[in-house]
């Protein structure tokens, strides 16, 4: 398995070659998650759509938290590579394996035991409660596989290899599509069948990835003896990843609060917002991919002390992401209902989804700036600021506005949806202010 040195040569070419596999992998991962909703929407009813929407939102939040915690590995590997310290890279990987295997096992046990309370916490509609709890229990029980393939991705992005994560999610997507058709379209198992297919696909994906790594080898000083709870390295991984994980935990909670507010207006509204959220994931492909790519690129240059290259990568990322955002924002605002019909045949669900997407169209522009700034600061080991701005956006803007809008305008989904771009706008302003302050620093602590 090769690694890429981002500290020398051209910037935009290597950055794009690194980002495109990440973007395609994220596309497949979002599609992988959306397949459940797509097939359930085509071959089942609104009750099961609501169950998958609510349950998958919770599982998505958990996945994001675990991925962000693993970002500590990505950044630390990038910094050590920038310093040409291959031996320490191997120990970082070993510490990551030990840490995240323990976390994955604990999360699986938690979801197996607490599915019903979690469904109640999500304020799942009464008619969809049983299906929601079933989806949460089955998908949550397979969290160990979610952890495994996200950790694999964090390791390889850290060394500048974006192809293995792409392979991992491609395998998962293929098996999930096949499993969903079998369980939902053929056996008519609804949300439960979609959950079974998801876990099986994750397990197969992890197995295939491990076999591929064993066959091709790892182009680092890593051996099985490196696996262990290396306290100093685990402390550094956690100190880098935990602020991001905490941020997304709280941001995820804010979205769950909003979903609970939405669920008060019934199954159709719940299903409509769930469909819209799946489409939003596709609209955010470019900024999310550049955020991850910039993190790895900047981490290596930060470790090497080459901040001019890091800032240029940020500018390129924002420019390209914004170009994509203009096109996608147009589609989200003017073609929201036809896009929603991809996931549901029910006209009322599509109309509800369309109203939410119109509000989200403004976020397509703002996230081009926000996600690239976040990637830059993560790569510079400034994850605490990323955490603080994310929490500020979630709990000082998004949640209060969602509550106020729901109180003032009832079930007007478009107005409710405006809380998200309002939050992004405030976060972008905070990032610009911090970037100016950070640029003036003369020395950098690693």
C-alpha positions in Angstrom: 0.0 0.0 0.0 1.6 3.3 -1.1 1.7 6.6 0.8 1.7 10.1 -0.7 4.1 12.9 0.2 2.1 16.2 0.1 5.0 18.4 1.3 6.8 18.7 -2.1 5.8 19.6 -5.7 2.6 20.9 -7.1 -0.5 21.4 -4.9 -3.7 21.4 -6.9 -3.0 18.2 -8.9 -2.0 15.9 -6.0 -4.8 17.4 -3.9 -7.5 16.7 -6.6 -6.1 13.2 -7.2 -6.4 12.6 -3.4 -9.9 14.2 -3.0 -11.6 12.5 -6.0 -11.4 9.0 -4.5 -12.5 10.4 -1.2 -15.5 12.1 -2.9 -16.5 8.9 -4.7 -16.1 6.9 -1.5 -18.3 9.4 0.4 -20.8 9.2 -2.5 -20.9 5.5 -2.2 -21.1 5.7 1.6 -24.1 8.1 1.4 -25.7 6.0 -1.3 -25.0 3.0 0.9 -27.0 4.6 3.7 -29.6 6.0 1.3 -30.3 2.6 -0.3 -32.2 1.5 2.8 -34.5 4.5 2.5 -34.7 4.2 -1.3 -35.8 0.5 -1.4 -38.0 0.8 1.7 -39.7 3.8 0.1 -40.3 1.8 -3.1 -41.4 -1.5 -1.6 -42.9 -0.6 1.8 -45.0 2.1 3.4 -44.6 5.5 5.2 -44.4 3.8 8.6 -41.2 1.9 7.6 -39.8 4.9 5.8 -40.2 6.9 9.0 -38.6 4.1 11.0 -35.6 3.9 8.7 -35.4 7.7 8.6 -35.3 8.1 12.4 -33.1 5.0 13.0 -30.6 5.8 10.3 -30.3 9.4 11.6 -29.3 8.1 14.9 -26.8 5.6 13.4 -25.4 8.3 11.1 -24.7 10.4 14.2 -22.9 7.5 15.9 -20.9 6.8 12.7 -19.9 10.5 12.4 -18.8 10.6 16.0 -16.6 7.5 15.6 -15.2 8.7 12.3 -14.3 12.1 13.9 -12.6 10.4 16.9 -10.5 8.5 14.3 -9.6 11.8 12.8 -7.0 12.0 15.5 -5.3 9.1 13.8 -5.5 10.8 10.4 -3.9 14.0 11.7 -1.3 12.4 13.8 -0.2 10.1 11.0 0.0 13.1 8.7 2.2 15.1 11.1 4.6 12.2 11.7 4.8 11.6 7.9 5.6 15.3 7.4 8.4 14.7 10.0 9.6 11.6 8.1 9.0 9.5 11.3 7.8 6.1 9.8 8.4 4.1 13.0 6.1 6.3 15.1 3.5 6.0 12.4 3.5 2.2 12.9 2.9 2.7 16.7 0.1 5.2 16.0 -1.7 2.5 13.9 -1.2 -0.1 16.6 -2.6 2.2 19.3 -5.6 3.0 17.0 -6.5 -0.7 16.5 -6.5 -1.4 20.2 -8.4 1.7 21.1 -11.2 1.4 18.5 -11.8 -2.3 18.9 -12.7 -1.6 22.5 -14.9 1.3 21.6 -16.7 -0.7 18.9 -17.5 -3.6 21.3 -18.9 -1.2 23.9 -21.1 0.7 21.4 -22.5 -2.6 20.1 -23.5 -3.8 23.6 -25.1 -0.4 24.4 -27.4 -0.4 21.3 -28.4 -4.0 21.8 -29.6 -3.2 25.3 -31.1 0.2 24.8 -32.9 0.2 21.4 -36.4 1.0 22.8 -35.2 3.9 25.1 -33.3 5.3 22.2 -36.3 5.1 19.9 -38.4 6.9 22.6 -35.7 9.5 23.0 -35.9 10.1 19.2 -39.7 10.7 19.7 -40.4 8.1 17.0 -44.0 8.3 15.8 -46.2 5.8 17.7 -47.1 3.8 14.6 -43.5 3.4 13.6 -42.0 2.8 17.1 -41.5 -0.9 16.9 -39.9 -0.8 13.5 -37.6 2.1 14.6 -36.4 0.1 17.7 -35.8 -2.9 15.6 -33.7 -1.0 13.1 -31.7 0.7 15.9 -31.0 -2.6 17.7 -29.8 -4.5 14.6 -27.7 -1.7 13.1 -26.3 -0.7 16.5 -25.4 -4.3 17.3 -23.2 -4.2 14.2 -21.3 -1.1 15.3 -18.1 -3.0 15.6 -18.1 -3.3 11.8 -18.9 0.4 11.4 -15.9 1.2 13.6 -13.6 -1.1 11.8 -14.1 0.2 8.3 -14.1 3.9 9.4 -10.8 3.3 11.3 -9.3 1.7 8.2 -10.3 4.8 6.2 -8.8 7.2 8.8 -5.4 5.3 8.7 -5.1 5.3 4.9 -6.2 8.9 4.5 -3.6 9.8 7.1 -0.8 8.3 4.9 -2.3 9.9 1.7 -3.9 6.7 0.3 -7.6 7.3 -0.6 -8.0 4.2 -2.7 -8.5 1.6 0.0 -11.3 3.5 1.7 -13.0 3.7 -1.7 -12.7 -0.1 -2.1 -14.0 -0.7 1.4 -17.2 1.3 0.9 -17.7 0.0 -2.7 -17.8 -3.5 -1.4 -20.3 -2.5 1.3 -22.5 -0.7 -1.1 -22.8 -3.6 -3.5 -23.7 -6.1 -0.8 -26.1 -3.6 0.9 -28.0 -3.1 -2.4 -28.3 -6.8 -2.9 -29.3 -7.4 0.7 -31.9 -4.7 0.7 -33.6 -6.0 -2.4 -33.7 -9.5 -0.9 -34.9 -8.6 2.5 -37.3 -5.7 1.6 -38.5 -6.3 -1.9 -38.6 -10.1 -1.8 -39.1 -11.0 1.9 -41.1 -7.8 2.7 -39.2 -7.3 6.1 -39.4 -3.5 5.9 -37.1 -1.6 8.3 -35.9 -4.8 10.0 -34.8 -6.3 6.7 -32.9 -3.1 5.7 -31.0 -3.2 9.0 -30.0 -6.8 8.5 -28.7 -6.1 5.0 -26.7 -3.1 6.4 -24.9 -5.0 9.0 -24.1 -8.0 6.7 -22.7 -5.6 4.1 -20.5 -3.9 6.7 -19.1 -7.3 7.9 -18.3 -8.4 4.4 -16.6 -5.1 3.6 -14.3 -5.3 6.6 -13.4 -8.9 5.9 -12.5 -8.1 2.2 -10.4 -5.1 3.3 -8.4 -7.0 5.8 -7.6 -9.7 3.3 -6.5 -7.0 0.8 -4.2 -5.3 3.3 -2.7 -8.7 4.2 -2.0 -9.5 0.6 -0.6 -6.1 -0.5 1.2 -5.2 2.7 1.5 -1.9 4.5 4.1 0.6 3.3 5.0 1.6 6.9 7.0 0.3 9.8 4.0 -1.6 11.3 3.8 -5.0 12.8 1.3 -6.9 15.0 3.6 -6.2 17.9 2.8 -2.5 17.6 -0.9 -3.2 18.6 -1.4 -2.1 22.1 -2.6 0.6 24.5 0.3 3.0 24.1 -0.8 5.6 26.6 1.0 8.6 25.1 -0.1 8.0 21.6 -3.7 7.2 22.6 -3.8 10.4 24.6 -2.7 12.4 21.6 -5.1 10.6 19.3 -8.0 11.3 21.7 -6.9 14.9 22.3 -7.0 15.5 18.6 -10.1 13.5 17.8 -12.2 14.0 20.9 -13.0 17.7 20.3 -14.3 16.8 16.8 -16.2 13.8 18.1 -17.7 15.9 20.9 -18.6 18.6 18.4 -20.4 16.2 16.1 -22.0 14.4 19.1 -23.5 17.7 20.2 -24.3 18.8 16.6 -25.9 15.3 16.0 -27.9 15.8 19.2 -29.0 19.2 17.8 -30.3 17.5 14.6 -32.0 14.8 16.7 -33.7 17.5 18.7 -34.8 19.1 15.4 -36.0 15.7 14.2 -38.0 15.2 17.4 -39.6 18.6 16.8 -40.4 17.5 13.2 -41.8 14.2 14.4 -44.5 16.0 16.3 -46.2 16.8 13.0 -46.7 13.2 12.0 -45.4 10.4 9.8 -45.6 12.3 6.5 -43.5 15.2 7.8 -41.1 12.8 9.5 -40.7 10.8 6.3 -40.4 13.9 4.2 -37.5 15.4 6.2 -35.9 12.0 6.3 -35.9 11.8 2.5 -34.6 15.4 2.3 -31.7 14.6 4.7 -30.6 11.7 2.5 -30.5 14.1 -0.5 -28.6 16.7 1.6 -25.9 14.2 2.1 -25.3 14.0 -1.7 -25.3 17.8 -2.0 -22.5 18.0 0.6 -20.2 15.6 -1.3 -17.7 18.2 -2.5 -17.2 20.1 0.8 -17.0 17.0 2.9 -14.5 15.4 0.5 -12.3 18.6 0.5 -12.6 18.8 4.3 -11.1 15.3 4.6 -8.6 15.8 1.8 -7.4 19.2 3.2 -7.0 17.7 6.7 -4.5 15.1 5.4 -2.8 17.6 3.0 -2.5 20.3 5.7 -1.4 17.9 8.4 1.7 16.8 6.5 2.7 20.4 5.6 2.0 21.5 9.2 4.3 18.8 10.4 6.9 19.9 7.9 6.4 23.6 8.8 5.2 24.6 5.2 2.1 26.7 6.0 2.1 28.5 2.7 1.3 25.3 0.9 -1.4 24.5 3.5 -3.1 27.9 3.0 -3.0 27.5 -0.8 -4.7 24.1 -0.5 -7.4 25.8 1.5 -8.0 28.4 -1.2 -8.2 25.7 -3.9 -10.6 23.7 -1.9 -13.0 26.6 -1.2 -13.0 27.6 -4.9 -13.9 24.2 -6.2 -16.4 23.4 -3.5 -18.1 26.7 -4.1 -18.4 26.0 -7.8 -20.2 22.7 -7.0 -22.3 24.4 -4.4 -23.8 26.9 -6.9 -25.0 24.1 -9.2 -26.3 21.9 -6.4 -28.0 24.9 -4.6 -29.9 25.6 -7.8 -31.0 22.0 -8.1 -32.1 21.9 -4.4 -34.2 25.0 -4.7 -35.8 24.6 -8.1 -36.0 20.8 -8.5 -36.6 19.6 -5.0 -39.8 17.6 -5.5 -38.6 15.6 -8.5 -35.4 14.8 -6.7 -37.4 13.7 -3.6 -39.4 11.3 -5.8 -36.3 9.2 -6.2 -36.8 8.0 -2.7 -40.5 7.9 -2.3 -43.6 7.4 -4.5 -45.9 9.2 -2.1 -46.7 12.7 -3.3 -47.2 14.2 0.2 -43.8 12.9 1.4 -42.1 14.4 -1.7 -43.8 17.8 -1.2 -42.7 17.8 2.5 -39.1 16.9 1.4 -39.1 19.5 -1.3 -39.9 22.3 1.2 -37.0 21.3 3.4 -34.6 21.1 0.4 -35.5 24.6 -0.7 -34.3 25.9 2.7 -31.2 23.7 2.5 -30.2 25.2 -0.9 -28.6 28.2 0.8 -26.4 25.8 2.9 -24.9 24.4 -0.3 -23.0 27.7 -0.7 -22.1 28.3 2.9 -20.7 24.8 3.5 -18.2 25.3 0.7 -16.4 27.7 3.0 -17.3 26.0 6.4 -16.1 22.5 5.7 -12.9 23.6 4.0 -12.0 25.8 7.0 -12.8 22.9 9.3 -10.5 20.6 7.3 -7.7 23.2 7.5 -8.0 23.7 11.2 -8.2 20.0 11.9 -5.0 19.4 9.9 -3.3 22.1 12.0 -4.3 20.3 15.2 -6.7 23.1 16.1 -9.5 20.7 16.7 -10.7 22.5 19.8 -11.7 25.5 17.9 -13.5 23.3 15.3 -15.4 21.9 18.3 -16.3 25.2 19.8 -17.6 26.8 16.5 -19.6 23.7 15.8 -21.2 23.7 19.2 -21.9 27.4 19.0 -23.6 27.0 15.6 -25.7 24.0 16.9 -26.9 25.3 20.3 -26.7 29.0 20.0 -28.3 29.2 16.5 -29.8 26.0 15.0 -31.7 24.5 17.9 -33.1 27.8 19.3 -34.2 28.9 15.8 -35.8 25.5 15.1 -37.8 25.8 18.3 -38.8 29.4 17.7 -39.7 28.7 14.1 -41.8 25.7 15.1 -43.6 27.7 17.7 -44.2 30.7 15.4 -45.0 28.9 12.1 -46.2 25.4 13.2 -45.4 22.7 10.6 -43.9 25.0 8.0 -41.0 22.8 6.9 -39.3 25.5 4.7 -39.1 27.9 7.7 -37.8 25.2 10.0 -35.2 24.3 7.4 -33.8 27.8 7.4 -32.3 27.2 10.9 -29.5 25.1 9.3 -28.1 27.7 6.8 -28.4 30.4 9.6 -26.1 28.3 11.8 -23.6 27.7 8.9 -23.4 31.5 8.3 -22.5 32.2 11.9 -19.9 29.4 11.9 -18.3 30.7 8.7 -17.9 34.1 10.3 -16.2 32.5 13.4 -13.8 30.5 11.1 -12.8 33.7 9.2 -12.0 35.5 12.4 -10.0 32.6 13.8 -8.1 32.1 10.5 -7.0 35.7 10.6 -5.8 35.2 14.1 -4.1 31.9 13.4 -2.3 33.3 10.3 -0.5 35.9 12.5 1.0 33.2 14.8 4.8 33.0 14.3 5.3 29.5 15.8 3.2 26.4 15.6 2.8 23.8 18.4 2.4 20.2 17.3 
